[in-house]
Amino acid sequence: MNYFQLLRKLYDIYDNLEGKEVNHLQIIKKIKKTIPWTNCKIHGIKTLSVATNNWSVSGLYDPEADEFGETCVEIEIGFPARKDVFHFSEADVSRSHWGEFCIDFAQILGHEYVHMNQFRKRNFKWSKPYCSVTLNPTLKEKQEYYGDCDEIDAYAFTAAAEIILNKIIKSSSQQLVERSNLYKTYVSTFNKTDPVVLKFKKLTERYIKRLERQYHATNF
């Protein structure tokens, strides 16, 4: 199952739940059924940090667990703490709300699988860290995170997925990397001519071409 087939399966959950009231555990159960990979764990939490139906999605890849053949990708979905049931209708969890969630979920899952492929190709060795020379401690931390070669690659996938979906769903003719939110993050963290930004742009363009080929070759 490729990226676009996963999105289609996630979107289709709405048709099954439309008109029904379900709790967060039932939603998680539905999502789990769409994921065919046994090395991925999905769970939900109720949190005060989420107050609306814009559920949070976060992910983590554990290379040590992967090396030992254990579950290595974890996706956590945050639901509002003070809400027990969700009605799948335009009055509560609308189709557009669900669609935005599906995109976030698929992009984060894809991001973590990029990390998994990176470590497997290197026989689970860590990449060389990026060393920032700035004296600003906040900026230094940010640069050393986004400047890491593994993160440049994984975020390039995320940016490409955003650009491709804007073209497909919103019928946008723009595929400029510079218009993506992540490119703006990289430019604000470094600068337009920094090798990190240039590498990010190059990898994003490569992923755009790859995802375009995948989309046109996909049977839905």
C-alpha positions as CSV (number, residue, x, y, z in Angstrom):
1,M,0.0,0.0,0.0
2,N,1.5,3.3,-1.0
3,Y,1.0,6.8,0.3
4,F,-2.1,7.7,-1.8
5,Q,-3.8,4.3,-1.1
6,L,-3.3,4.9,2.6
7,L,-4.9,8.3,2.3
8,R,-7.9,6.8,0.4
9,K,-8.4,4.1,3.1
10,L,-8.3,6.7,5.8
11,Y,-10.7,9.0,3.9
12,D,-13.1,6.1,3.5
13,I,-13.4,5.6,7.3
14,Y,-15.7,8.7,7.3
15,D,-18.2,7.0,5.1
16,N,-18.4,4.1,7.5
17,L,-18.8,6.4,10.6
18,E,-21.0,9.1,9.1
19,G,-24.1,9.7,11.2
20,K,-22.7,7.7,14.1
21,E,-21.5,8.7,17.6
22,V,-18.2,7.0,18.6
23,N,-15.5,7.5,21.3
24,H,-11.8,8.0,20.7
25,L,-11.0,4.3,21.2
26,Q,-13.5,3.3,18.4
27,I,-11.8,5.9,16.1
28,I,-8.4,4.5,16.9
29,K,-9.7,0.9,16.2
30,K,-10.9,2.0,12.8
31,I,-7.6,3.7,11.9
32,K,-5.6,0.6,13.0
33,K,-7.5,-1.6,10.6
34,T,-6.3,0.6,7.7
35,I,-2.6,0.1,8.6
36,P,-1.2,-3.2,7.3
37,W,2.2,-2.8,8.9
38,T,2.9,-4.8,12.1
39,N,5.9,-2.6,13.0
40,C,3.6,0.4,13.7
41,K,1.7,1.1,16.9
42,I,-1.1,3.6,17.0
43,H,-2.7,4.9,20.2
44,G,-4.9,7.7,21.3
45,I,-4.8,9.9,24.4
46,K,-7.2,12.5,25.9
47,T,-5.3,15.7,26.5
48,L,-6.0,19.2,27.7
49,S,-3.8,20.5,25.0
50,V,-6.5,19.7,22.4
51,A,-9.7,21.6,22.8
52,T,-11.4,21.2,19.4
53,N,-11.8,18.6,16.7
54,N,-8.3,19.6,15.3
55,W,-6.8,16.4,16.8
56,S,-3.1,16.4,17.3
57,V,-0.8,13.8,15.7
58,S,2.8,13.0,16.6
59,G,5.1,10.3,15.6
60,L,8.3,8.6,16.7
61,Y,10.7,6.0,15.1
62,D,12.9,3.9,17.4
63,P,15.9,2.4,15.6
64,E,16.9,0.2,18.5
65,A,13.5,-1.4,18.6
66,D,13.7,-1.9,14.8
67,E,17.1,-3.5,15.0
68,F,15.7,-6.1,17.4
69,G,12.6,-6.7,15.3
70,E,10.2,-5.0,17.7
71,T,7.5,-2.4,17.0
72,C,9.5,0.7,16.0
73,V,7.0,3.3,14.7
74,E,4.6,4.9,17.1
75,I,1.9,7.3,16.3
76,E,0.0,9.2,19.0
77,I,-3.3,10.9,18.4
78,G,-4.5,13.5,20.9
79,F,-8.2,14.0,21.5
80,P,-9.9,16.7,23.6
81,A,-9.9,15.7,27.3
82,R,-13.4,17.0,28.0
83,K,-15.1,15.3,25.1
84,D,-16.3,11.7,25.4
85,V,-18.1,11.1,22.0
86,F,-17.7,12.4,18.5
87,H,-20.6,12.6,16.1
88,F,-19.5,12.2,12.5
89,S,-21.6,14.9,10.8
90,E,-21.2,18.4,9.5
91,A,-22.3,19.6,13.0
92,D,-19.4,18.0,14.8
93,V,-16.6,16.0,13.1
94,S,-17.2,17.2,9.5
95,R,-15.8,15.6,6.4
96,S,-13.3,18.5,6.0
97,H,-12.1,18.1,9.6
98,W,-11.6,14.4,9.0
99,G,-9.8,15.1,5.7
100,E,-7.3,17.4,7.3
101,F,-6.7,14.9,10.1
102,C,-6.1,12.1,7.5
103,I,-3.5,14.3,5.7
104,D,-1.7,15.1,9.0
105,F,-1.7,11.4,10.0
106,A,-0.4,10.2,6.6
107,Q,2.3,12.8,6.4
108,I,3.6,12.1,10.0
109,L,3.4,8.3,9.4
110,G,5.3,8.8,6.1
111,H,7.9,11.0,7.9
112,E,8.6,8.2,10.4
113,Y,8.9,5.6,7.7
114,V,11.5,7.7,5.9
115,H,13.5,7.6,9.2
116,M,13.1,3.9,9.3
117,N,14.4,3.4,5.8
118,Q,17.4,5.7,6.6
119,F,18.5,3.6,9.5
120,R,17.9,0.3,7.7
121,K,20.1,1.4,4.8
122,R,22.9,2.3,7.3
123,N,22.5,-0.9,9.2
124,F,21.1,1.0,12.1
125,K,24.1,3.4,12.5
126,W,23.4,7.0,13.4
127,S,24.1,9.8,10.9
128,K,26.7,12.5,11.6
129,P,25.1,15.3,13.6
130,Y,24.8,18.8,12.3
131,C,26.9,21.3,14.4
132,S,25.6,24.8,14.5
133,V,28.1,27.7,15.1
134,T,25.5,30.3,16.2
135,L,25.9,31.6,19.8
136,N,22.1,31.9,20.2
137,P,21.2,28.8,22.3
138,T,17.6,28.8,21.0
139,L,18.6,29.1,17.4
140,K,21.4,26.6,17.9
141,E,19.0,23.9,19.1
142,K,16.7,24.5,16.2
143,Q,19.5,24.5,13.6
144,E,20.9,21.3,15.0
145,Y,17.5,19.6,14.7
146,Y,16.5,20.8,11.3
147,G,20.1,20.7,10.0
148,D,20.4,17.0,10.7
149,C,20.7,15.2,7.4
150,D,18.0,12.6,8.3
151,E,15.6,15.3,9.3
152,I,16.3,17.3,6.1
153,D,15.3,14.1,4.1
154,A,12.2,13.3,6.2
155,Y,11.0,16.9,6.1
156,A,11.6,17.1,2.4
157,F,9.1,14.2,2.1
158,T,6.6,16.0,4.3
159,A,6.9,19.2,2.2
160,A,6.6,17.3,-1.1
161,A,3.4,15.5,0.2
162,E,1.9,18.9,1.1
163,I,2.7,20.3,-2.3
164,I,1.3,17.3,-4.2
165,L,-1.9,17.2,-2.2
166,N,-2.4,20.9,-2.8
167,K,-2.2,20.2,-6.5
168,I,-4.5,17.2,-6.4
169,I,-7.1,18.3,-3.8
170,K,-7.1,22.0,-4.2
171,S,-6.4,22.0,-8.0
172,S,-3.4,24.3,-7.4
173,S,-1.0,24.7,-10.3
174,Q,1.7,25.8,-7.9
175,Q,4.3,23.2,-7.1
176,L,7.0,25.7,-5.9
177,V,9.0,24.4,-3.0
178,E,9.3,28.0,-1.8
179,R,5.6,28.2,-1.1
180,S,5.6,25.3,1.3
181,N,5.4,25.9,5.1
182,L,8.5,23.8,5.7
183,Y,10.6,25.7,3.3
184,K,9.7,28.9,5.2
185,T,10.7,27.2,8.4
186,Y,14.1,26.2,6.9
187,V,14.7,29.7,5.6
188,S,13.8,31.3,8.9
189,T,16.1,28.9,10.7
190,F,19.1,29.3,8.3
191,N,19.0,31.4,5.1
192,K,18.1,30.9,1.5
193,T,21.7,30.2,0.4
194,D,22.7,28.0,3.2
195,P,23.7,24.4,2.1
196,V,21.1,23.0,4.4
197,V,18.3,24.9,2.7
198,L,19.6,24.1,-0.8
199,K,19.7,20.4,0.1
200,F,16.2,20.5,1.5
201,K,14.9,22.1,-1.7
202,K,16.7,19.6,-3.9
203,L,15.3,16.6,-1.9
204,T,11.8,18.1,-1.8
205,E,11.8,18.4,-5.6
206,R,13.0,14.8,-5.9
207,Y,10.2,13.6,-3.6
208,I,7.6,15.6,-5.6
209,K,8.6,13.8,-8.8
210,R,8.5,10.5,-7.0
211,L,5.1,11.1,-5.5
212,E,3.7,12.3,-8.8
213,R,4.8,9.1,-10.5
214,Q,3.3,7.1,-7.6
215,Y,0.0,9.0,-7.8
216,H,-0.4,8.4,-11.5
217,A,0.5,4.7,-11.2
218,T,-2.0,4.1,-8.3
219,N,-5.2,2.2,-8.7
220,F,-7.8,3.5,-6.3
